[in-house]
């Protein structure tokens, strides 16, 4: 039965705020991953995998804390996050929609 199929894989790049820093990471299991990371707020999701995450790390390299996935919350990074959040009240609802769309495509 289709009900027995595992949920489809939906990779996301996530943006977490902790104080004045932002973590840019990626996962296919955001609930578990975010549960394991100390943070104040989930700022946004962006559909994408490690390749997109790498591009974001390169784009905001000037704000990056050395050898981490944490970045200073600069004007440029804030603007990018604002673009991702435009019209989205809850990033989790966006993720749920992506999962639902992926399920429907099966």
Secondary structure, 3 states (H helix, E strand, C coil): CHHHCCCCCCCEEEEEEECCEEEEEEECCHHHHHHCCCCCEEEEEEECCHHHHHHHHHHCHHHECCCCCEEECCHHHHHHHHHHHCCCCCHHHHHHHHHHHHHHCC
